[in-house]
Amino acid sequence: MPVNKYFYAALISIIVAETLSFLSFNSRMLTAFLFALILAAILFLSLKNIVYGLYIMLAELFVGGKGYLFSLNISDTVISLRIGIFIVILGVWILLLLNKKINFWAFFKKIKSCPYILAGYTLLIFSVVYGLFIGSLKNDFNNLFFDFNSWIFLLILPVGIISVNSEQADKIMSIFFASVAWLSLKTIVVLNIFSYRFAYIGSPFYKWLRNTGVGEITYISNDIFRIFFQSQIYSLAAFFIFFALFLFYVRDKNLFGREKISKNLFFITLFSILNTTTILISQSRSFWLAGLAAFIMTIAGFIYIFRLKKNLVVSVVVYTAILCVFSSIFIYLITKKTSLEIITARTSGVSARSSESSRKNQLEPLILAISKKPFFGSGFGTTLTYKSSDPRILAASPQGKYTTYAFEWGYLDIWLKTGIVGLFFYLLFVLTIILKAAEQFLIIEEEKKYLYCGLIAGLAALLIANIFTPYLNHPLGMGYIILLVWIFAADQARLSKNISA
């Protein structure tokens, strides 16, 4: 059920947190105080039950972009709220392990039914550690640290496997739904604010969005702005989850005579419209391509797995039409432009040519560097220089020369740092998760079957988006993958318990 008391609690908490982030943005002292207060609250809650800390960690991940909604400035170093939450939760977990209040062997007991996931995870960690070792031998420390630190997030996986049960996994999904609902509402509101000139590029509101890493606002033309939040990748994944749940409910011919199902169907359709609108407003061509490809794959998968009947095929067509019509109406009311005009402006405008040129210019130096050490990589912190068409870089360097360790080609970035071996281990880890879902699909409840299909379709969209936009080497992408492991492991434990009982 998408909407329940946990949904509303999460939604209200997220709105309060983001409001406080904006109000405290220009005061380092107030930001530092709220940063410390939040971490203290997480510490207190995690000591009571570490799952409470995981709830907050995931909520921040789902909406927080780069993780700087709150931060602590120490000299020239900025510590993000995300890093702070991670340190607190991992620290509490280690403390509980040392005090024997958590049994680490429970991890192996719970994961033994998922041996392939454990093997894939172990190999991935090994390749990441090796990339760190190689990078530490020859690369600049600052580049090494900031390139590698995202990968530390993988260490949180055992915490959730041990701690999260099936009921708590359902609550996490409620938090996820609340988060993507807020992302959609925020995206639409922000587009209104900029389209109607309540804020402008360079205004305090713009600086808050950009400096906290929540998102990027780009002027396209007329009243068209690109409202891109890094966390909108979850809106893309949620689209497929809602689509799967929609199919689950409409399979019943008498659904409109059943109040509970009709209510769920209403919210699912509403959230789907909001997510579709969000993906269009994001003007992310990576999202559009990933969404279209994954949607075709999902339709084919549902036809094959569930043998969709004629009435369900009609429902899918009607559902798709509703999403297109209502999302187009939303966008037209705000920008006075059709969805087609939005897409055309993004695919043929100056910003499109600029980003496309920069991405193409990364290819040659990436392929050349990879060819030198194709098997085990050059290590984290490896930098390359390419010619960028980004106006901000051109303003600083007229020739457009830009040296960085971060690249838009997601898979090539991983290949460069960890080699083809590391990339293979990562994809192997992802494959083991998919296989686990397929294994449990045969024995789980009917609604869960549809949910699993939606989750895996969301994963497919993430994997496709990562071709052009790096997510698998960032907590946002890792977080979704870890979420799937926690859900599948929790369901496995519940199913095993039911069988033994």
C-alpha angles and dihedrals in degrees: 000000000000097000124050139124092287089054092054093043091052093045093051092045092051093049091049092048094050092046091053090047091056095043092050096041097103095044115074091188094053092044091051091048093051090044090055093042093053093048091047090052091048090049091051094046094044092053088055093045122345090213088071088061090049090053091056093042091055094044090054090047093050094054107015102082106198092004103254102116083122125013144172120231115210111176104302093340123096117199113201125219089242092059090045093052091047092051093048095049095043090045092051091047092052090046091052090048092052091048089048092237087124121044109221089196086066086073092060091041091053096040095045088086086056101048094153092054090051091049093048092047092049093050091048092051089048092053092047092051090048090051089051092050094049091045092050091058097059115004132087111270096231092050090045094050098046092043094048103037094083090061091060086075088077088074090072092070097086091048092062095039090058097039109034119082127188095268091050090048088058089053089051089055089053088053089048092052091048090050096052090044088055092045089055094047091046092048092052093044093048091050088052092049094053098036092054092042097244084134133016140198105291096021121130091258091052091048091051092053093046102038094047089052091239093128153310128263117202127181111229107171141311105344094341117115128171109234105193123173118180089222091061086092084082090055087057092050091044091055089067094043091053090045091054092048089048090057090048093057099040092053085082110081091204096051096120089058091058113075098203094051092045090052092050091047091051093054093043091053092045093050090046091055091049092048093049090050090049093051091050093047091048087065088205108156088196089059092046093051093043092046094050094045094045092046092055090047091048094051090049090047094051092047090052099041103037100025091230112224125225094263091054092049088053089049090053091051092048091045092051091048091051091052093049095046099045096041089050090050091051092051094044093051090054104037103018085232129113122240089250090057090050091052092045092049091051097045097044106026131102093264090053092052091046096052092041091052093048092049092049091048090057093058100073098049090042095052091044093051093045091051090060094059106012101156107048102011136227097278134247116308093039109149131202132187123227138160111264128200093199108129091221092056092043089054090057096037117024090200090055095230109159130180118200146147093218121082135183095225097087101194094040090052091056091044091052094051102036103018128234087298092060093045090049091051091050093051090044089055090051091048092054089055091052091048090050090053090050091050094051092042089078095060108029128099120279096253091049089054090060091043091052090051090051093048092050091046088053088051090052090053090050092051092050094045089052090068091074104014120044111238106134090067092049131074089246092064095034089049093059092048092048090048090057092050091051092049095047093044091049092049090047091054091049093048092048090050092050092049093049091047 
